[in-house]
Amino acid sequence: MRPPPLGRYPDPTRLWRSRAAVEPVRRAALDWARRERDRRAATPRQVMEHVHLGYGHVDFFHSLFPPILRALPRGFTAVEMGAGMAWHAAMLLAHGAGRVVATEPHWGAKTPLGPHNATALRRLAERDPALASALDLSDPNPEMVGLPRGLQLAHGAADRLPVRDGCADLVYSVNCLEHIVPLAASMGEAARALRIGGRFFATSEPLYYAPFGHHLGDVFPLPWGHLLWEAEELVELALSEAGPGREWEPGVPLAAEHLRAILLRELNYLSPAALRAAFGGPWRVRGWVDWIEPEWEQRARAWGLGAALAVPREWLVLRGVTVHVERRPRPEGLRLAVRLPATVRRLWRR
């Protein structure tokens, strides 16, 4: 199954076994989403506020990164693909890295140097003493913060990393692989940047076909909505069900164009099969974890999702993955420098 062109919402009807089979699944998903929306004690006024505030990032880092850190030399060099606000790069420097090159293709006005991110970093530092020591928090202005020593910010895409060959002990990406296109070329870049024996570590979530395969779930928690409704239907439905007073940014009411941006922006329709295929060649798998939540598997079965959509069951319940691989030499890429005596070299040339 080939992914649709970039920048175009995929036509979900190509996945439908029949419109009649989809209707009962739609009703079940919509009923569940409305109950879930009403169950939540407090829905943030600002859409995706939990992302902007950095909730959970400290716990996320300490739950996943320690085994990787133990496998790396002291003062290691790391390269991040898709650094976003560079929170994980800062935390990596606070916990053993000597240098981190944080790359991001979309940095413009909103970078890790902005006042919004300064307050977020201060909030993270309150929960992580090592991060507090790595940051310069001496400025009394809460919208000012000094980034850790060794942090280098670089504008660059994952398929063209602005680093030299073999410079890194670690290349990593946090919930970004699902946005990277083309993925195979980017994994080739990761291999180029790593020394032999270096590590690549990534989490990728959400995968496209999962219950919440994009970030509209923060607006209205409609499972598999992107597979069961066409684009404009889904935008209209999510906007009408979002709840009163919701904002895109402080003072900016939520509008249809915001939801279209969430659906289309950098979405690469990554399937589990495409993700696994990207880790052949020079990679030795050290750890691979599939994130499958049993309750979603049960709901998919109870709602008849498999009978409605012509998609492998695994694709519908695999929320994300954690990948830990080691860079090994390709057989044709291993070269040994040998100094031969002059007489042997002459014979060799003959």
C-alpha positions as a Python dict, from the first residue, in 0.01 Angstrom:
ca = {
    (1, 'M'): (0, 0, 0),
    (2, 'R'): (164, 325, -114),
    (3, 'P'): (127, 637, 102),
    (4, 'P'): (-57, 934, -49),
    (5, 'P'): (137, 1239, -169),
    (6, 'L'): (268, 1472, 97),
    (7, 'G'): (57, 1773, 187),
    (8, 'R'): (-267, 1600, 93),
    (9, 'Y'): (-501, 1441, 342),
    (10, 'P'): (-528, 1073, 246),
    (11, 'D'): (-864, 956, 118),
    (12, 'P'): (-985, 722, 395),
    (13, 'T'): (-1250, 572, 167),
    (14, 'R'): (-973, 374, -5),
    (15, 'L'): (-945, 178, 323),
    (16, 'W'): (-1318, 115, 366),
    (17, 'R'): (-1449, -231, 287),
    (18, 'S'): (-1787, -67, 243),
    (19, 'R'): (-1965, 246, 363),
    (20, 'A'): (-2225, 30, 539),
    (21, 'A'): (-1951, -149, 736),
    (22, 'V'): (-1801, 183, 847),
    (23, 'E'): (-2122, 337, 986),
    (24, 'P'): (-2155, 125, 1306),
    (25, 'V'): (-1786, 181, 1383),
    (26, 'R'): (-1837, 555, 1341),
    (27, 'R'): (-2125, 550, 1590),
    (28, 'A'): (-1927, 348, 1844),
    (29, 'A'): (-1620, 575, 1815),
    (30, 'L'): (-1829, 893, 1842),
    (31, 'D'): (-2019, 768, 2148),
    (32, 'W'): (-1691, 675, 2319),
    (33, 'A'): (-1530, 1012, 2233),
    (34, 'R'): (-1821, 1211, 2375),
    (35, 'R'): (-1816, 1012, 2699),
    (36, 'E'): (-1440, 1057, 2724),
    (37, 'R'): (-1466, 1432, 2664),
    (38, 'D'): (-1732, 1464, 2934),
    (39, 'R'): (-1537, 1241, 3174),
    (40, 'R'): (-1231, 1462, 3175),
    (41, 'A'): (-1240, 1681, 3482),
    (42, 'A'): (-1091, 1983, 3306),
    (43, 'T'): (-1018, 2028, 2938),
    (44, 'P'): (-735, 2278, 2880),
    (45, 'R'): (-860, 2598, 2724),
    (46, 'Q'): (-561, 2607, 2490),
    (47, 'V'): (-531, 2322, 2240),
    (48, 'M'): (-221, 2104, 2300),
    (49, 'E'): (-144, 2301, 2616),
    (50, 'H'): (14, 1993, 2775),
    (51, 'V'): (273, 1988, 2493),
    (52, 'H'): (354, 2357, 2521),
    (53, 'L'): (393, 2336, 2899),
    (54, 'G'): (621, 2032, 2885),
    (55, 'Y'): (414, 1810, 3114),
    (56, 'G'): (564, 1464, 3150),
    (57, 'H'): (893, 1529, 2967),
    (58, 'V'): (1111, 1479, 3275),
    (59, 'D'): (946, 1147, 3361),
    (60, 'F'): (963, 1046, 2993),
    (61, 'F'): (1337, 1114, 2979),
    (62, 'H'): (1417, 926, 3300),
    (63, 'S'): (1204, 627, 3203),
    (64, 'L'): (1368, 573, 2863),
    (65, 'F'): (1716, 724, 2842),
    (66, 'P'): (1916, 569, 3133),
    (67, 'P'): (1990, 236, 2954),
    (68, 'I'): (2112, 431, 2651),
    (69, 'L'): (2334, 656, 2863),
    (70, 'R'): (2499, 354, 3026),
    (71, 'A'): (2600, 222, 2681),
    (72, 'L'): (2779, 545, 2582),
    (73, 'P'): (3127, 681, 2670),
    (74, 'R'): (3160, 962, 2920),
    (75, 'G'): (3118, 1306, 2765),
    (76, 'F'): (2966, 1157, 2449),
    (77, 'T'): (2859, 1356, 2142),
    (78, 'A'): (2494, 1335, 2034),
    (79, 'V'): (2288, 1460, 1741),
    (80, 'E'): (1912, 1510, 1773),
    (81, 'M'): (1676, 1482, 1477),
    (82, 'G'): (1375, 1709, 1510),
    (83, 'A'): (1473, 1882, 1833),
    (84, 'G'): (1159, 2096, 1864),
    (85, 'M'): (1213, 2308, 2175),
    (86, 'A'): (1538, 2120, 2258),
    (87, 'W'): (1416, 2003, 2598),
    (88, 'H'): (1563, 1657, 2555),
    (89, 'A'): (1892, 1798, 2426),
    (90, 'A'): (1922, 2011, 2740),
    (91, 'M'): (1842, 1714, 2962),
    (92, 'L'): (2096, 1497, 2780),
    (93, 'L'): (2369, 1753, 2854),
    (94, 'A'): (2259, 1758, 3217),
    (95, 'H'): (2299, 1379, 3235),
    (96, 'G'): (2635, 1303, 3078),
    (97, 'A'): (2662, 1433, 2722),
    (98, 'G'): (2959, 1655, 2638),
    (99, 'R'): (2808, 1801, 2320),
    (100, 'V'): (2465, 1786, 2160),
    (101, 'V'): (2387, 1916, 1812),
    (102, 'A'): (2012, 1980, 1815),
    (103, 'T'): (1876, 1998, 1459),
    (104, 'E'): (1532, 2121, 1357),
    (105, 'P'): (1406, 2216, 1007),
    (106, 'H'): (1125, 2444, 1129),
    (107, 'W'): (1304, 2683, 1361),
    (108, 'G'): (1209, 3041, 1292),
    (109, 'A'): (1066, 3287, 1540),
    (110, 'K'): (992, 3008, 1788),
    (111, 'T'): (1323, 2855, 1893),
    (112, 'P'): (1463, 2729, 2224),
    (113, 'L'): (1579, 3088, 2284),
    (114, 'G'): (1224, 3226, 2300),
    (115, 'P'): (1057, 3351, 2621),
    (116, 'H'): (785, 3083, 2609),
    (117, 'N'): (1044, 2807, 2613),
    (118, 'A'): (1247, 2978, 2885),
    (119, 'T'): (956, 2948, 3128),
    (120, 'A'): (904, 2585, 3019),
    (121, 'L'): (1273, 2504, 3084),
    (122, 'R'): (1250, 2663, 3429),
    (123, 'R'): (947, 2447, 3503),
    (124, 'L'): (1135, 2133, 3393),
    (125, 'A'): (1436, 2234, 3604),
    (126, 'E'): (1214, 2241, 3914),
    (127, 'R'): (1163, 1867, 3869),
    (128, 'D'): (1520, 1776, 3768),
    (129, 'P'): (1808, 1910, 3984),
    (130, 'A'): (2069, 1805, 3726),
    (131, 'L'): (1893, 2012, 3460),
    (132, 'A'): (1874, 2305, 3701),
    (133, 'S'): (2253, 2284, 3744),
    (134, 'A'): (2312, 2273, 3368),
    (135, 'L'): (2097, 2580, 3293),
    (136, 'D'): (2184, 2938, 3379),
    (137, 'L'): (1885, 3048, 3585),
    (138, 'S'): (2048, 3354, 3741),
    (139, 'D'): (1846, 3611, 3544),
    (140, 'P'): (1551, 3729, 3758),
    (141, 'N'): (1339, 3763, 3444),
    (142, 'P'): (1147, 3430, 3418),
    (143, 'E'): (1145, 3468, 3040),
    (144, 'M'): (1525, 3449, 3025),
    (145, 'V'): (1736, 3139, 3069),
    (146, 'G'): (2086, 3036, 2967),
    (147, 'L'): (2106, 2711, 2771),
    (148, 'P'): (2354, 2440, 2881),
    (149, 'R'): (2716, 2443, 2775),
    (150, 'G'): (2776, 2212, 2482),
    (151, 'L'): (2434, 2270, 2321),
    (152, 'Q'): (2462, 2362, 1953),
    (153, 'L'): (2144, 2463, 1770),
    (154, 'A'): (2143, 2388, 1397),
    (155, 'H'): (1881, 2445, 1129),
    (156, 'G'): (1867, 2121, 935),
    (157, 'A'): (1642, 1840, 815),
    (158, 'A'): (1688, 1478, 917),
    (159, 'D'): (1789, 1370, 566),
    (160, 'R'): (2067, 1635, 559),
    (161, 'L'): (2222, 1651, 902),
    (162, 'P'): (2469, 1943, 932),
    (163, 'V'): (2744, 1730, 1090),
    (164, 'R'): (3054, 1550, 964),
    (165, 'D'): (3085, 1175, 909),
    (166, 'G'): (3136, 957, 1215),
    (167, 'C'): (3121, 1247, 1460),
    (168, 'A'): (2854, 1115, 1696),
    (169, 'D'): (2825, 847, 1961),
    (170, 'L'): (2446, 885, 1963),
    (171, 'V'): (2185, 1002, 1713),
    (172, 'Y'): (1836, 1020, 1858),
    (173, 'S'): (1484, 1138, 1790),
    (174, 'V'): (1190, 1179, 2027),
    (175, 'N'): (846, 1125, 1873),
    (176, 'C'): (955, 1261, 1539),
    (177, 'L'): (1011, 964, 1303),
    (178, 'E'): (642, 969, 1214),
    (179, 'H'): (697, 1319, 1067),
    (180, 'I'): (1023, 1252, 881),
    (181, 'V'): (1013, 1211, 504),
    (182, 'P'): (1191, 1031, 348),
    (183, 'L'): (1260, 804, 643),
    (184, 'A'): (1505, 568, 469),
    (185, 'A'): (1727, 860, 361),
    (186, 'S'): (1720, 998, 715),
    (187, 'M'): (1828, 666, 861),
    (188, 'G'): (2113, 669, 610),
    (189, 'E'): (2211, 1012, 743),
    (190, 'A'): (2201, 881, 1100),
    (191, 'A'): (2434, 598, 999),
    (192, 'R'): (2668, 845, 828),
    (193, 'A'): (2687, 1068, 1136),
    (194, 'L'): (2754, 780, 1377),
    (195, 'R'): (3087, 619, 1452),
    (196, 'I'): (3099, 241, 1416),
    (197, 'G'): (2943, 105, 1734),
    (198, 'G'): (2747, 426, 1793),
    (199, 'R'): (2382, 407, 1888),
    (200, 'F'): (2059, 532, 1733),
    (201, 'F'): (1766, 569, 1971),
    (202, 'A'): (1415, 686, 1889),
    (203, 'T'): (1059, 683, 2003),
    (204, 'S'): (790, 726, 1740),
    (205, 'E'): (434, 805, 1844),
    (206, 'P'): (171, 823, 1716),
    (207, 'L'): (198, 601, 1409),
    (208, 'Y'): (-54, 708, 1150),
    (209, 'Y'): (-299, 414, 1158),
    (210, 'A'): (-315, 402, 1540),
    (211, 'P'): (-629, 515, 1726),
    (212, 'F'): (-493, 871, 1745),
    (213, 'G'): (-270, 881, 1439),
    (214, 'H'): (-236, 1258, 1451),
    (215, 'H'): (-278, 1526, 1715),
    (216, 'L'): (-648, 1604, 1678),
    (217, 'G'): (-710, 1390, 1986),
    (218, 'D'): (-632, 1693, 2201),
    (219, 'V'): (-921, 1881, 2036),
    (220, 'F'): (-1173, 1596, 2046),
    (221, 'P'): (-1069, 1240, 2145),
    (222, 'L'): (-1223, 1059, 1847),
    (223, 'P'): (-1043, 725, 1798),
    (224, 'W'): (-957, 629, 1439),
    (225, 'G'): (-1139, 944, 1327),
    (226, 'H'): (-889, 1007, 1045),
    (227, 'L'): (-966, 661, 902),
    (228, 'L'): (-1344, 681, 942),
    (229, 'W'): (-1420, 1038, 825),
    (230, 'E'): (-1303, 1237, 526),
    (231, 'A'): (-1095, 1551, 590),
    (232, 'E'): (-1357, 1827, 593),
    (233, 'E'): (-1605, 1604, 775),
    (234, 'L'): (-1349, 1541, 1047),
    (235, 'V'): (-1255, 1910, 1078),
    (236, 'E'): (-1620, 2012, 1111),
    (237, 'L'): (-1697, 1735, 1358),
    (238, 'A'): (-1394, 1800, 1581),
    (239, 'L'): (-1457, 2175, 1582),
    (240, 'S'): (-1823, 2131, 1678),
    (241, 'E'): (-1735, 1883, 1956),
    (242, 'A'): (-1427, 2065, 2090),
    (243, 'G'): (-1618, 2243, 2363),
    (244, 'P'): (-1682, 2613, 2425),
    (245, 'G'): (-1405, 2869, 2458),
    (246, 'R'): (-1123, 2657, 2317),
    (247, 'E'): (-820, 2850, 2189),
    (248, 'W'): (-538, 2778, 1948),
    (249, 'E'): (-312, 3027, 2127),
    (250, 'P'): (-397, 3263, 2413),
    (251, 'G'): (-652, 3506, 2275),
    (252, 'V'): (-686, 3320, 1941),
    (253, 'P'): (-1012, 3122, 1910),
    (254, 'L'): (-986, 2772, 1767),
    (255, 'A'): (-1082, 2771, 1398),
    (256, 'A'): (-1112, 2523, 1113),
    (257, 'E'): (-778, 2627, 959),
    (258, 'H'): (-602, 2528, 1282),
    (259, 'L'): (-747, 2178, 1264),
    (260, 'R'): (-653, 2147, 898),
    (261, 'A'): (-296, 2238, 995),
    (262, 'I'): (-290, 1961, 1256),
    (263, 'L'): (-413, 1708, 1000),
    (264, 'L'): (-174, 1802, 722),
    (265, 'R'): (143, 1945, 872),
    (266, 'E'): (438, 1709, 815),
    (267, 'L'): (216, 1401, 841),
    (268, 'N'): (389, 1116, 656),
    (269, 'Y'): (138, 830, 701),
    (270, 'L'): (410, 604, 843),
    (271, 'S'): (309, 239, 866),
    (272, 'P'): (471, -20, 1095),
    (273, 'A'): (599, -204, 788),
    (274, 'A'): (772, 108, 652),
    (275, 'L'): (923, 182, 991),
    (276, 'R'): (1073, -166, 1027),
    (277, 'A'): (1204, -162, 670),
    (278, 'A'): (1406, 152, 749),
    (279, 'F'): (1625, -37, 997),
    (280, 'G'): (1799, -284, 771),
    (281, 'G'): (2148, -243, 634),
    (282, 'P'): (2400, -110, 885),
    (283, 'W'): (2188, -155, 1198),
    (284, 'R'): (2204, -417, 1473),
    (285, 'V'): (1889, -413, 1684),
    (286, 'R'): (1960, -374, 2056),
    (287, 'G'): (1603, -318, 2164),
    (288, 'W'): (1264, -276, 1999),
    (289, 'V'): (938, -222, 2187),
    (290, 'D'): (595, -210, 2021),
    (291, 'W'): (344, 2, 2211),
    (292, 'I'): (16, -187, 2192),
    (293, 'E'): (-246, -101, 2451),
    (294, 'P'): (-476, -399, 2520),
    (295, 'E'): (-786, -183, 2570),
    (296, 'W'): (-756, -44, 2218),
    (297, 'E'): (-711, -390, 2076),
    (298, 'Q'): (-1030, -492, 2259),
    (299, 'R'): (-1220, -188, 2130),
    (300, 'A'): (-1107, -251, 1772),
    (301, 'R'): (-1241, -604, 1799),
    (302, 'A'): (-1565, -508, 1974),
    (303, 'W'): (-1643, -227, 1729),
    (304, 'G'): (-1571, -444, 1424),
    (305, 'L'): (-1288, -225, 1298),
    (306, 'G'): (-1120, -509, 1111),
    (307, 'A'): (-1441, -581, 920),
    (308, 'A'): (-1475, -212, 826),
    (309, 'L'): (-1118, -123, 722),
    (310, 'A'): (-886, -307, 483),
    (311, 'V'): (-580, -249, 701),
    (312, 'P'): (-370, -507, 890),
    (313, 'R'): (-490, -540, 1250),
    (314, 'E'): (-147, -455, 1386),
    (315, 'W'): (-150, -119, 1209),
    (316, 'L'): (-475, -24, 1385),
    (317, 'V'): (-356, -94, 1739),
    (318, 'L'): (18, -14, 1726),
    (319, 'R'): (37, 327, 1891),
    (320, 'G'): (413, 369, 1860),
    (321, 'V'): (755, 209, 1901),
    (322, 'T'): (1083, 250, 2086),
    (323, 'V'): (1389, 171, 1874),
    (324, 'H'): (1747, 114, 1996),
    (325, 'V'): (1997, 6, 1730),
    (326, 'E'): (2374, -3, 1698),
    (327, 'R'): (2570, 122, 1396),
    (328, 'R'): (2768, -163, 1248),
    (329, 'P'): (2987, -152, 936),
    (330, 'R'): (2846, -259, 605),
    (331, 'P'): (3064, -539, 463),
    (332, 'E'): (3151, -324, 163),
    (333, 'G'): (3211, -20, 385),
    (334, 'L'): (3479, -162, 615),
    (335, 'R'): (3827, -47, 520),
    (336, 'L'): (4152, -131, 700),
    (337, 'A'): (4453, 95, 660),
    (338, 'V'): (4759, -127, 597),
    (339, 'R'): (5110, 5, 528),
    (340, 'L'): (5287, -228, 282),
    (341, 'P'): (5663, -233, 212),
    (342, 'A'): (5767, -65, -114),
    (343, 'T'): (5869, -398, -277),
    (344, 'V'): (5526, -547, -203),
    (345, 'R'): (5352, -237, -342),
    (346, 'R'): (5549, -267, -668),
    (347, 'L'): (5455, -633, -703),
    (348, 'W'): (5090, -547, -627),
    (349, 'R'): (5083, -282, -903),
    (350, 'R'): (5216, -536, -1154),
}
